[in-house]
Amino acid sequence: MTLLIVITDNKYYFLQTAAANADTVISGNNNITDISPIIINDGQKPGTSRDYSELSAYNRLRHSERQRRRYKQMLQKQHQKQQKHRPDSEPFSNLRKHFNNNNNGVTRNKFKAYHRDLKPKRERNEPLCESNRNTVHMNTPTEEYDPPFFVEIRCKSISNYEKQQGLVPIRPQTCVQGMLRCVQIYKDQHFSRRRVGSHSWHPYTIPNVPSSCECMWPVDKYGHQEL
């Protein structure tokens, strides 16, 4: 007696044959038993038709995750192509390389940099525009102010212009390798003041106090930036 397994159309069958003796050709009545279908080609290529409802929950989850990952990669590639064709991307190509490389010119490991930045430490930042600070004390022999002083912050070009009393023109001040522009920022400084010996405070405001010098995006040169 011989037992054969025949696989056809994603189904397998048991084929049982009986022989008179071992030296003769096998012959006899075939007894075919139909068994439930099984999946033969489990490594099917992506993109082919398949009924995923028959898969287990784990395999369906793997399939959905694989589809999500492919869609995300497709969006990233489209975004990279759009960035390459942007007209304002060329002036900042060297700037991006400078930020993405370390002092040795080797690309920084983003994961190591991320975990290193998580460590508790004091941040060290440098201003992009040169400026001069000046502390102005407000109290006088007859009046008392709260707060008693304020700080003026002027761009270096504005400070030099005021020191020369307007005899020289204001030179444009730039930042980030000459691609961006330093802009003088003003604000209104608010105080409370009273006469010496009095208990009544009154509001007092000094308008247009130079408060900071910031590195800004020149819209007239590059257009509005897309945030």
PLY file of the C-alpha trace (Angstrom):
ply
format ascii 1.0
element vertex 227
property float x
property float y
property float z
element edge 226
property int vertex1
property int vertex2
end_header
0.00 0.00 0.00
1.27 3.48 -0.92
0.05 6.88 0.40
0.58 9.92 -1.82
-0.23 13.59 -1.15
-1.37 15.57 -4.18
-1.54 19.41 -4.02
-3.72 21.22 -6.56
-5.55 24.56 -6.51
-4.36 25.44 -3.00
-5.83 22.12 -1.72
-4.14 18.91 -0.80
-5.55 15.38 -1.17
-4.59 11.97 0.14
-4.20 9.40 -2.66
-4.20 5.78 -1.44
-3.28 2.95 -3.87
-3.11 -0.81 -3.26
-0.67 -3.19 -5.07
-0.69 -6.96 -5.51
3.01 -7.30 -4.81
6.07 -5.08 -4.66
7.38 -6.16 -8.13
4.35 -5.18 -10.17
3.12 -1.75 -11.18
0.96 -0.16 -8.55
-2.70 -0.35 -9.42
-5.95 -0.41 -7.62
-8.88 1.71 -6.64
-8.12 5.30 -5.68
-9.54 6.58 -2.43
-9.47 10.40 -2.52
-10.24 12.34 0.61
-10.77 16.11 0.33
-9.19 18.13 3.10
-9.78 21.81 3.88
-7.72 24.18 1.70
-4.44 25.57 2.93
-2.31 28.57 1.82
0.48 27.32 -0.42
2.25 30.53 -1.47
2.52 32.52 1.76
5.37 34.59 0.39
3.23 36.27 -2.23
4.70 39.41 -3.75
3.21 42.77 -2.74
0.69 44.24 -5.09
-0.94 40.92 -6.05
-4.53 40.17 -5.18
-5.20 38.30 -1.97
-8.07 38.01 0.43
-6.50 39.33 3.67
-9.61 38.53 5.67
-8.44 34.91 5.81
-5.14 35.91 7.48
-4.65 36.04 11.20
-4.86 39.28 13.13
-1.07 39.39 13.43
-0.55 39.05 9.67
-3.22 41.68 8.95
-1.45 44.04 11.34
1.86 43.41 9.59
0.27 44.11 6.23
-1.29 47.40 7.37
1.97 48.51 8.97
3.84 47.68 5.78
1.36 49.71 3.71
1.63 52.66 6.11
5.43 52.59 5.94
5.42 52.55 2.13
2.99 55.46 2.00
5.15 57.45 4.43
8.28 56.79 2.37
6.45 57.91 -0.77
5.47 61.21 0.90
9.05 61.78 2.06
10.39 61.24 -1.46
7.83 63.68 -2.89
8.77 66.27 -0.26
12.48 65.88 -1.07
11.80 66.37 -4.77
9.82 69.53 -4.05
12.62 70.89 -1.85
15.18 70.33 -4.61
13.12 72.34 -7.11
12.43 75.27 -4.77
14.09 78.48 -6.09
15.13 79.69 -2.62
16.80 76.43 -1.57
20.12 77.10 -3.31
21.29 80.05 -1.11
20.80 77.91 2.00
22.45 74.70 0.80
25.78 75.61 2.40
24.00 76.69 5.57
22.23 73.32 5.88
25.54 71.50 5.40
27.10 73.63 8.12
24.32 72.79 10.58
24.22 69.07 9.70
27.98 68.55 10.00
30.14 68.65 13.08
33.53 70.33 13.41
35.32 67.45 11.69
33.04 67.57 8.67
31.45 64.21 9.48
27.68 63.92 9.53
26.40 63.87 13.09
24.55 60.88 14.36
21.06 62.22 14.96
20.16 59.59 17.53
23.28 60.21 19.62
22.76 63.96 19.41
19.13 63.55 20.50
19.99 61.48 23.58
22.90 63.75 24.43
20.62 66.79 24.37
18.25 65.06 26.81
20.89 65.12 29.54
20.35 67.90 32.08
22.84 70.64 31.31
23.00 74.37 30.86
22.27 75.41 27.30
24.81 77.55 25.50
23.46 79.86 22.82
25.09 82.61 20.83
23.28 85.63 19.38
23.19 85.91 15.60
23.54 89.71 15.60
26.15 91.85 17.33
24.63 94.34 19.75
25.53 96.79 22.50
23.84 96.90 25.91
23.36 100.00 28.02
21.79 100.19 31.48
19.79 103.35 32.22
19.09 104.22 35.87
15.85 106.10 36.38
15.87 107.34 39.99
16.53 111.05 40.48
16.90 113.19 43.63
13.24 114.21 43.35
11.55 111.11 41.80
11.59 107.37 42.44
10.85 104.73 39.77
9.81 101.09 39.88
11.67 99.30 38.37
14.59 101.63 39.06
16.40 100.90 35.76
16.00 99.39 32.29
18.37 97.99 29.65
18.75 99.31 26.11
19.91 96.83 23.45
20.99 98.33 20.14
22.29 96.70 16.99
25.97 97.43 16.47
25.30 99.42 13.31
22.68 101.58 15.08
24.98 102.09 18.07
27.87 103.22 15.87
25.55 105.57 14.01
24.43 107.22 17.26
28.00 107.46 18.56
29.02 109.30 15.38
25.99 111.58 15.88
24.68 110.81 12.42
27.82 111.91 10.59
28.18 108.53 8.88
25.38 106.57 7.18
23.94 103.46 8.80
25.59 100.36 7.39
23.30 97.38 6.82
23.98 94.66 9.38
23.56 91.04 8.30
23.67 87.64 9.99
23.98 83.92 9.10
26.80 84.37 6.59
25.22 87.47 5.10
21.99 85.77 4.05
19.66 87.20 6.74
19.22 90.68 8.16
19.69 92.19 11.64
16.71 94.35 12.63
16.46 96.80 15.53
13.40 96.15 17.72
11.74 98.85 19.84
9.15 98.68 22.60
7.41 100.87 25.18
8.95 100.68 28.66
6.43 100.98 31.49
7.22 102.24 35.00
5.57 103.35 38.18
6.92 106.58 39.66
6.31 108.82 42.64
7.83 111.89 44.18
10.30 111.35 46.98
8.41 111.27 50.30
5.04 110.50 48.63
3.08 107.23 48.94
1.15 107.57 45.66
2.51 105.79 42.58
1.57 106.88 39.06
2.09 105.10 35.73
4.82 106.37 33.46
5.83 105.17 29.97
8.90 105.75 27.82
8.08 105.01 24.15
10.36 103.47 21.52
13.03 102.03 23.78
15.56 99.86 21.84
14.96 96.42 23.31
16.69 93.86 21.06
18.53 93.22 17.80
17.06 90.19 16.04
18.09 88.19 12.99
15.11 88.19 10.64
14.06 86.79 7.29
14.22 89.45 4.49
10.86 89.15 2.76
11.78 91.64 0.04
14.71 89.40 -0.94
13.42 85.83 -0.58
9.66 86.24 -0.34
7.42 84.98 2.43
8.73 81.86 4.13
6.50 78.80 4.38
6.20 77.65 7.99
0 1
1 2
2 3
3 4
4 5
5 6
6 7
7 8
8 9
9 10
10 11
11 12
12 13
13 14
14 15
15 16
16 17
17 18
18 19
19 20
20 21
21 22
22 23
23 24
24 25
25 26
26 27
27 28
28 29
29 30
30 31
31 32
32 33
33 34
34 35
35 36
36 37
37 38
38 39
39 40
40 41
41 42
42 43
43 44
44 45
45 46
46 47
47 48
48 49
49 50
50 51
51 52
52 53
53 54
54 55
55 56
56 57
57 58
58 59
59 60
60 61
61 62
62 63
63 64
64 65
65 66
66 67
67 68
68 69
69 70
70 71
71 72
72 73
73 74
74 75
75 76
76 77
77 78
78 79
79 80
80 81
81 82
82 83
83 84
84 85
85 86
86 87
87 88
88 89
89 90
90 91
91 92
92 93
93 94
94 95
95 96
96 97
97 98
98 99
99 100
100 101
101 102
102 103
103 104
104 105
105 106
106 107
107 108
108 109
109 110
110 111
111 112
112 113
113 114
114 115
115 116
116 117
117 118
118 119
119 120
120 121
121 122
122 123
123 124
124 125
125 126
126 127
127 128
128 129
129 130
130 131
131 132
132 133
133 134
134 135
135 136
136 137
137 138
138 139
139 140
140 141
141 142
142 143
143 144
144 145
145 146
146 147
147 148
148 149
149 150
150 151
151 152
152 153
153 154
154 155
155 156
156 157
157 158
158 159
159 160
160 161
161 162
162 163
163 164
164 165
165 166
166 167
167 168
168 169
169 170
170 171
171 172
172 173
173 174
174 175
175 176
176 177
177 178
178 179
179 180
180 181
181 182
182 183
183 184
184 185
185 186
186 187
187 188
188 189
189 190
190 191
191 192
192 193
193 194
194 195
195 196
196 197
197 198
198 199
199 200
200 201
201 202
202 203
203 204
204 205
205 206
206 207
207 208
208 209
209 210
210 211
211 212
212 213
213 214
214 215
215 216
216 217
217 218
218 219
219 220
220 221
221 222
222 223
223 224
224 225
225 226
